């Protein structure tokens, strides 16, 4: 019986399953936080 594994040869390597959702969550939090900023410096 063959064991099926996910490919881990992407940009993040074998930690991609952890790095990708952390990055997405951080960007979501930053975007949410910026929605409360009154003025964005130019």
NULUMDO-79093 format. One line per 10 residues: their letters; for each residue x, z, y of N, C-alpha, C. Coordinates in nm, 3 decimals. Example, Ala and Ser with C-alpha at 12.3 -4.5 7.8 and 13.67 -1.06 7.14 Angstrom:
REM NULUMDO-79093
AS) 1.319:0.780:-0.569:1.230:0.780:-0.450:1.320:0.780:-0.330 | 1.285:0.708:-0.225:1.367:0.714:-0.106:1.290:0.787:0.003
This chain:
REM NULUMDO-79093
XXXXXXXXXX) 0.084:0.000:-0.117:0.000:0.000:0.000:0.089:0.000:0.124 | 0.059:-0.089:0.218:0.136:-0.101:0.339:0.081:-0.011:0.448 | 0.170:0.057:0.515:0.127:0.142:0.626:0.132:0.061:0.754 | 0.019:0.058:0.826:0.014:-0.018:0.951:0.059:0.070:1.066 | 0.149:0.016:1.147:0.199:0.090:1.262:0.182:0.005:1.387 | 0.171:0.070:1.499:0.163:-0.002:1.626:0.301:-0.051:1.664 | 0.306:-0.166:1.731:0.435:-0.218:1.776:0.488:-0.136:1.892 | 0.615:-0.101:1.885:0.676:-0.021:1.990:0.796:-0.092:2.051 | 0.785:-0.223:2.065:0.898:-0.296:2.120:0.869:-0.346:2.261 | 0.773:-0.283:2.328:0.735:-0.325:2.462:0.831:-0.275:2.568
XXXXXXXXXX) 0.787:-0.280:2.691:0.869:-0.243:2.806:0.911:-0.097:2.801 | 0.822:-0.007:2.759:0.850:0.135:2.758:0.913:0.183:2.628 | 0.924:0.096:2.529:0.980:0.137:2.401:0.881:0.220:2.322 | 0.933:0.313:2.241:0.844:0.389:2.153:0.768:0.498:2.226 | 0.802:0.528:2.351:0.728:0.627:2.429:0.618:0.564:2.513 | 0.591:0.437:2.495:0.493:0.366:2.576:0.354:0.424:2.567 | 0.318:0.480:2.453:0.184:0.536:2.435:0.167:0.663:2.519 | 0.276:0.722:2.562:0.270:0.842:2.646:0.291:0.806:2.792 | 0.388:0.720:2.820:0.424:0.686:2.957:0.312:0.609:3.026 | 0.248:0.516:2.957:0.145:0.434:3.019:0.027:0.515:3.070
XXXXXXXXXX) -0.035:0.602:2.990:-0.149:0.678:3.044:-0.110:0.779:3.152 | 0.012:0.834:3.144:0.058:0.925:3.249:0.074:0.849:3.380 | 0.131:0.729:3.373:0.147:0.647:3.493:0.012:0.608:3.551 | -0.081:0.569:3.466:-0.215:0.533:3.513:-0.285:0.652:3.578 | -0.273:0.767:3.517:-0.334:0.887:3.573:-0.273:0.925:3.707 | -0.141:0.911:3.719:-0.074:0.942:3.845:-0.119:0.846:3.955 | -0.127:0.718:3.924:-0.170:0.620:4.023:-0.316:0.643:4.062 | -0.399:0.680:3.967:-0.538:0.710:3.997:-0.548:0.831:4.090 | -0.469:0.934:4.062:-0.468:1.053:4.147:-0.419:1.023:4.287 | -0.316:0.938:4.299:-0.265:0.900:4.430:-0.371:0.822:4.508
XXXXXXXXXX) -0.437:0.730:4.442:-0.542:0.652:4.507:-0.658:0.740:4.551 | -0.694:0.836:4.468:-0.801:0.928:4.503:-0.760:1.015:4.621 | -0.637:1.062:4.621:-0.587:1.143:4.732:-0.581:1.065:4.862 | -0.540:0.938:4.855:-0.532:0.856:4.975:-0.670:0.825:5.033 | -0.773:0.836:4.953:-0.907:0.810:5.005:-0.950:0.917:5.104 | -0.883:1.032:5.105:-0.916:1.140:5.198:-0.830:1.137:5.325 | -0.731:1.048:5.328:-0.644:1.039:5.444:-0.719:0.964:5.554 | -0.724:1.024:5.673:-0.797:0.963:5.784:-0.727:0.837:5.835 | -0.599:0.849:5.864:-0.525:0.733:5.915:-0.400:0.712:5.829 | -0.371:0.589:5.804:-0.252:0.553:5.729:-0.146:0.509:5.830
XX) -0.028:0.569:5.830:0.074:0.530:5.928:0.116:0.384:5.911 | 0.138:0.318:6.023:0.175:0.177:6.018:0.325:0.157:6.021
